[in-house]
Each structure stands twice: as C-alpha cells, then as structure tokens.
Amino acid sequence: MKTTVDCCSMENWELIYSLDANSKLIDMEQFQSHCLLLWKNWGHLYLTAIPVESPAAVKVVKLPSWARAFEPQPNPVFSASSFSFQLSSPVQPASRFVYSLQENEICELKEDMKACESWDYCSICLQATSLDGTLVPITVFHKTLPKEMLTETPVLVHVYGAYGMDLNMGFKPENMLLLEENWILAYCHVRGGGELGLIWHEDGKLDKKHNGLNDLIACITQLHSRGYSNPGLTALTANSAGGVLAGALCNTAPHLVRAVVLKAPFLDVLNVMLDPCLPLTVEEREEWGDPLADRMVLEYIRSYCPYQNIKCQEYPSVIITSYENDQRVHKEGLLKYISKLRKATAYHAESHSKQESCSSNIILDMQPEGDHFGPTAWDDCLNEVAIQLAFLYKELGIEDRILKKKKKKEEKKKR
C-alpha cells in the first residue's frame, strides 16, 4: 500500500498489490527504486518487483522450478540495482542468484552453477483430497526409476503442520544419500502450517487440529494409491510440534506406516496445556487453546492428543530422539509416553499370540547434549542421523534385502 508522508491515516492508504489467498509472503526487501516481494504458491517460488515511481508496473518472475527454499542474502546498499539470494531444495544445495532490478532478469552466479545441475531424479507436486474435500499439496522427490519399481521402494514422509510455519524444505545432505539408495522423499504440506497462506494455518489450529491429521492420512493414502511405495516400506518423520500429528496418526491409522522417527516431539498436548507453570504454555494457547478455561477445549485436545489416545493395538516401530537441555519438551513426558506405548504394544502382542513377541520396537534416544533444536556439534549431528537411518533400514527390512542381493551376486560369481 502507499500514501503520502503528510496523510498517514488509514483512509488515505491506497492498495498497490496483494497476494491471493493461497499464497504466502516469505520475505520483502526495500530498495530505492523497487520493493521486492518473495512468495510461494502451491510449492512454487516467485519474485515480484514493484517500481517505486510507477507501482502499477508490477513484474512477477517465477523462480527455477526445482527450488523449494529461499534464503535472502545481505543487501546493505539501499541504492543497489541488484538483489542477491539463495535457492535450495531438500536434495539440492543452496545456489546463489542475482536479480537485476532494471533488466528484470535472474542470473545464477557462475561459481555455483554446478550446485544446481539437474541429476537423475524427479521432483513432482501432487494433491491429496482430505476428508472435507480440501486439496492438500505433496512434494515428492525420487530417483528416476521404472514405475513398477516405485511400489517396492521405501518412502520417508515428512510432516509438521503447526504455528503457520512451513515444512522445512531446505537442503540436507542425508537426503541425497537416500535418493541414491532409491528412497522416495515425500513432504506433506498439511493444514496448520503456512504453505498456502494465513488461511491454511487458521484451518489447522485450535478446534481444527483434526484437519491436519485428516490431511496427513489423505496424503499417505494418496502416495500409496499412486504407486509410491507401500505401507510396509513407509516411514514417517516429524520434529517438535509435528510430533502431534505423527503421534495421532500412529493411534488412528497405524497400518499406513511401518516406522516413525521423531525428534524432540510434542506428544502430550493436554497435560502441558493444563500446566501454566511450564515454559511457553500460556503463549502456546493461541495454537492449541486453553483447556483450563473451557471444558470443550479440554475434550477436543484430548480427542487427538497422542499420549491420551494410546490403545491396545499394533503400532509402527518408533524412535524418539530427545535432549537433556530441551526446555520445551521435557524428558519426563517422553518417558511416560514411551512406557505407555510399550505396555500397549506388548499387551496387544500377548493377547493375540502368546508365542509371538511384539514386532514394534519403541526406542528413546536421550542425548546428553543439545537443546530443542538438536545438537550443535557436527559429530553429534552425524551420529544422530546415522542412528535414525540405521533404525529405518532395520525396521523396513532394507538391511535384509541388501544382504540377499549380495548373496545372490556372490552365488552368481561362484557359478
């Protein structure tokens, strides 16, 4: 919007440009000649340039289709004629770009050209229809493989869905390793996050938390129906508040996944929100509600809270990584969750077959270092990723498949 300096009251502001309801503003940069907006719509990134002298001459540039994450670079000169930024994706390292304000062109810096060279993988944007008919975006990455092979390929599903925050789509080295090992990576942009703007968050918070869970179920079901892996080779991963949806899915639709990797997960929403003495509880009520003030809120939180809804049934295997110095997710709550989950799975196994041991492994990996955001030391980060990948390979039976292939190769050589 714009107005003159001497007429700043609300009625004098004039609308210049606005994003549609399904778009999310990521960043804004102000230069002497232009105002730049960086935004996303259904997973695609865009740059809008608004000239200060002629605001109606808006220019919209679609950023490279492979890009999924944007990171602005310092632009200290207000009168600069160019804007520097980085683009990345879960499987491609950050590469630097420059946008020319005068020429309305984007160029990639030569020294970073190799970082973005397309290699042998597919990047696909899908949609799943949730329970109420809402279309939910899914971003899928996988190595170029024959369609019939994808059904027998493991998939790692990512979810968050809270606080209006986007699912992290930045680069992680382990993702390249997984792609090389023929994994599928799927990112479910469920309601509660911010991928499709403010409405997307509003539609997944407070008394609409079930929407996020229904979205996640729809996304995984859609992946399987399209031939991306199968339940026995499906793993789910989530951090922090994403643990609410992951834990709720384990309670309501455990048949959809075989293994779950959680990092500093929020699993007992109800008891945390009932204790105003805990850090962040009061301000967290904007996202979850206040069960102390409203009985209906209490019952609604209870209806999806992972800890409150553990039941006697078969669960996927779960590994939870937690940290001693985490002030947001306390280890006492995680220990209670692990204990209750182990008892439920053990009782289910005993009641169905006394000779059959429990097939679900429930593991708590308590790290002495690190806070809610994980370890700071590089070696600790590597060890954490190694433990989680080893867990996934074991629980999905990938280790056995690799050993069988090696044996077959050795037998052929002998012949």
Secondary structure as the mmCIF struct_conf table of DSSP 4:
data_model
#
loop_
_struct_conf.conf_type_id
_struct_conf.id
_struct_conf.beg_label_comp_id
_struct_conf.beg_label_asym_id
_struct_conf.beg_label_seq_id
_struct_conf.end_label_comp_id
_struct_conf.end_label_asym_id
_struct_conf.end_label_seq_id
STRN STRN1 LYS A 2 LYS A 2
TURN_TY1_P TURN_TY1_P1 VAL A 5 ASP A 6
BEND BEND1 SER A 9 SER A 9
HELX_RH_3T_P HELX_RH_3T_P1 MET A 10 ASN A 12
STRN STRN2 GLU A 14 GLU A 14
TURN_TY1_P TURN_TY1_P2 ALA A 21 ASN A 22
STRN STRN3 SER A 23 GLN A 30
BEND BEND2 GLN A 32 SER A 33
STRN STRN4 HIS A 34 ASN A 41
TURN_TY1_P TURN_TY1_P3 TRP A 42 GLY A 43
STRN STRN5 HIS A 44 PRO A 51
BEND BEND3 VAL A 52 GLU A 53
TURN_TY1_P TURN_TY1_P4 PRO A 55 ALA A 56
STRN STRN6 LYS A 59 LYS A 62
HELX_LH_PP_P HELX_LH_PP_P1 LEU A 63 PRO A 64
TURN_TY1_P TURN_TY1_P5 SER A 65 TRP A 66
STRN STRN7 ALA A 69 PRO A 72
TURN_TY1_P TURN_TY1_P6 PHE A 78 SER A 79
BEND BEND4 SER A 81 SER A 81
STRN STRN8 SER A 82 SER A 89
TURN_TY1_P TURN_TY1_P7 PRO A 90 VAL A 91
STRN STRN9 GLN A 92 SER A 100
TURN_TY1_P TURN_TY1_P8 LEU A 101 ASN A 104
STRN STRN10 GLU A 105 GLU A 108
HELX_RH_3T_P HELX_RH_3T_P2 LYS A 110 CYS A 116
BEND BEND5 ASP A 120 ASP A 120
STRN STRN11 TYR A 121 THR A 129
TURN_TY1_P TURN_TY1_P9 LEU A 131 ASP A 132
BEND BEND6 GLY A 133 GLY A 133
STRN STRN12 LEU A 135 LYS A 143
HELX_RH_AL_P HELX_RH_AL_P1 LYS A 147 LEU A 150
TURN_TY1_P TURN_TY1_P10 THR A 151 GLU A 152
BEND BEND7 THR A 153 THR A 153
STRN STRN13 VAL A 155 HIS A 158
TURN_TY1_P TURN_TY1_P11 TYR A 163 GLY A 164
HELX_LH_PP_P HELX_LH_PP_P2 MET A 165 ASN A 168
BEND BEND8 GLY A 170 GLY A 170
HELX_RH_AL_P HELX_RH_AL_P2 PRO A 173 GLU A 180
TURN_TY1_P TURN_TY1_P12 GLU A 181 ASN A 182
STRN STRN14 ILE A 184 CYS A 188
TURN_TY1_P TURN_TY1_P13 ARG A 191 GLY A 192
BEND BEND9 GLY A 193 GLY A 194
TURN_TY1_P TURN_TY1_P14 GLU A 195 LEU A 196
HELX_RH_AL_P HELX_RH_AL_P3 LEU A 198 GLU A 202
TURN_TY1_P TURN_TY1_P15 ASP A 203 GLY A 204
BEND BEND10 LYS A 205 LYS A 205
HELX_RH_3T_P HELX_RH_3T_P3 LEU A 206 LYS A 208
HELX_RH_AL_P HELX_RH_AL_P4 LYS A 209 SER A 225
TURN_TY1_P TURN_TY1_P16 ARG A 226 GLY A 227
BEND BEND11 TYR A 228 TYR A 228
HELX_RH_3T_P HELX_RH_3T_P4 PRO A 231 LEU A 233
STRN STRN15 THR A 234 ASN A 239
TURN_TY1_P TURN_TY1_P17 SER A 240 ALA A 241
HELX_RH_AL_P HELX_RH_AL_P5 GLY A 242 THR A 252
HELX_RH_3T_P HELX_RH_3T_P5 PRO A 254 LEU A 256
BEND BEND12 ARG A 258 ARG A 258
STRN STRN16 ALA A 259 LYS A 263
BEND BEND13 ALA A 264 ALA A 264
HELX_RH_AL_P HELX_RH_AL_P6 VAL A 269 MET A 273
TURN_TY1_P TURN_TY1_P18 LEU A 274 LEU A 274
TURN_TY1_P TURN_TY1_P19 PRO A 276 CYS A 277
BEND BEND14 LEU A 278 LEU A 278
TURN_TY1_P TURN_TY1_P20 PRO A 279 LEU A 280
HELX_RH_AL_P HELX_RH_AL_P7 THR A 281 TRP A 288
TURN_TY1_P TURN_TY1_P21 PRO A 291 ALA A 293
HELX_RH_AL_P HELX_RH_AL_P8 ARG A 295 TYR A 304
TURN_TY1_P TURN_TY1_P22 PRO A 306 ASN A 309
BEND BEND15 CYS A 312 GLN A 313
STRN STRN17 SER A 317 TYR A 323
TURN_TY1_P TURN_TY1_P23 GLU A 324 ASN A 325
BEND BEND16 GLN A 327 VAL A 329
HELX_RH_AL_P HELX_RH_AL_P9 LYS A 331 HIS A 352
TURN_TY1_P TURN_TY1_P24 LYS A 354 GLN A 355
BEND BEND17 GLU A 356 GLU A 356
HELX_LH_PP_P HELX_LH_PP_P3 SER A 357 CYS A 358
STRN STRN18 ILE A 362 GLN A 367
BEND BEND18 PRO A 368 GLU A 369
STRN STRN19 ASP A 371 ASP A 371
TURN_TY1_P TURN_TY1_P25 HIS A 372 PHE A 373
STRN STRN20 GLY A 374 GLY A 374
BEND BEND19 ALA A 377 ALA A 377
HELX_RH_AL_P HELX_RH_AL_P10 TRP A 378 GLU A 395
TURN_TY1_P TURN_TY1_P26 LEU A 396 GLY A 397
HELX_RH_AL_P HELX_RH_AL_P11 ILE A 398 LYS A 414
#
